[in-house]
Amino acid sequence: MTRPLGSWLSGSDPSGESGANEYPGQRLGLPPSGPGSIAGFGRRIAALLIDWFIAYGLVGLALSFGLLDESNPLWVAVGGRGTGIAVVWVVLGIVSVRLFGFTPGQLALGVRVASIDNRLHVGLGRATVRGILVFFVIPALFTDSDLRGYQDRFTGTAVVRR
């Protein structure tokens, strides 16, 4: 059984429930393996990196076609290229999770964001909260026994295999 990343912390179970799971996602009613099972941490990190490179490329294309002007004082004041990449990455994640249930990186690695509260899809509000929390990185590092970060716990979602 894999241990949650935050399992080295002392104290009670971060999920707020006692009782051991035989596998991540059991408490949520998800299968132990195959489609619909909780995705591993490595796949999630790799999907995040793919999405980040896509955002980097989109900002680079916008700069090369003159859609963004690096000499503009406003562009420099807000942080320039780095801020542009972060904004594109967050917007890409929010829009794609809302429309399709996965980001381009998650599609490439065979995972998706699933609603665990019996809704058909992740709504715009939940996708926005989830995207902003993932942007701050720290909520995603602390996982519960179901390998869900705080961004998933707050929004009633889980990253599962496709």
N, C-alpha and C positions, 0 to 999 in steps of 0.2 A: 504494500500500500504506500503510495506517495504521501509525503507530508507537506502540508501547506508551507509556503515560504515564511510566513509569520509565526510558525510553530515554535520557534526558539524563545518567543516571549513568554514570560511567566504569567500566570493568571488563568482565568476561566476561558473556556472555548469561545473564540470571537464570534462564532455563529449564534451564540446565545442559547444554544440547545445542548443538552448533554446527550450522551448516547453516541457510540462510535458507528461510523459508516464503514462498510466493508470496501467500498470504492467511492471515489468522488462522484457526486450527483445522485447517489442512492436516496438521500433524504428528499431530493427534488423530484424523484420518480423517473429519473433518466436511466437508460441502460448502461451496463458496465463497459461496453465497448461497441464499436461500430457507429453507424449514423445516429446522431442524437445524443451521443455520450459526450461528456465534458472533454474539451480539447486541452491538450497539454500546454504547458507554459512556453516551451520552445517554439511551437507553431504560432502562438500568439505574438511572441517577440519578433519572429521572422515576418509575420504579416504586417506588424507595425513598421518594421524597417522598409518593407516594400512600399507601403503607403507613403512613408516619409520620402523615399526616393522619387515617387511619382509627383509629390508636391514640389520637391526640389526641381524636377524637370519642367513642371508647368510654370513655375516662376521664372526659370531660365528662358523658356520659350517666350513668355510675355515680355521679358526684358529684351530679348534679341529681336522681337518684332516691333519694339517701340511702344508697346501697350503700357509699360511702366517706365518711368524716367528716373534713373538713379541720381541725376543732378537736381531733381526737385527737392526743395528744402523740406517739404512735408514728408516725403519718402525717407529722407535722412532722419528727420525728427522722430518718426515712429519706429525706427530701428532698421530700416532698409530691408535687405534681402532676407535676413534671418526671421524677422517678424512676418514678412510676406509668406515665407515658406510655412511658418507655424499657422498662420490664418488659413492658407489654402489647405493644409493638412486637416485642420479641425473641420472646416466646411465640407471638404471631401468626405470625411468620416461621417458627419452628421447626415448629409444628404444621401449618401449611398446606403447607410444603415436604415434610414427611414424608407427609402424607395425599394431596396432590394433585400435588406436583412444582412448584408455583409459589405465590407470594403473591398476594393480591388485586391489588396494583399490577402485578405481572408479568402476571397474566391480562389486565388492562385494556390493557397495552401489547404483548401478543402474544409474551411471552418465557416461558421456564421454566428450571428448574434440572435439568440432565440429568446422569446418572451416565455417566462416560466409560469406566468399567471393566466394561462389559457387564452391569451389574446392572439389574434392572427399575426400581428406584426408589431414592431416597436414603433411607437408614435413619435412625432416630431419633438415633443417636449422631453420624452425619455431619451431619445437619441441625442438631443442637445446636452442634457445634463451628463449623460454618459461620455460624450465626446470631450466636454470641458474637463471632467474629472480625469479622463485618460491623459489629457494634455498636461495635467499637473503631476503625472507619473506616480507620485507617492501612493495615492489610493489604490492603484493597480498592483503595487508591490505587496500589499498586505492582503492575504487571501484567507478564506475560511476553509473548513474541512471539505467543501465541495469545489475548491480551487477557484472560487469566484472572488474577484477583488471588490473593493467597496463601490466602485462605479457600477458593477453588476448588482450588488446587493441593494443599493439605493434605488435602482431603476427596475428591479424585478426581471433581470435578464441573466443569461449565461452564454458563454461562448462554447458552442458545441461543434462536433464534427458534422460535415454535410453528408 
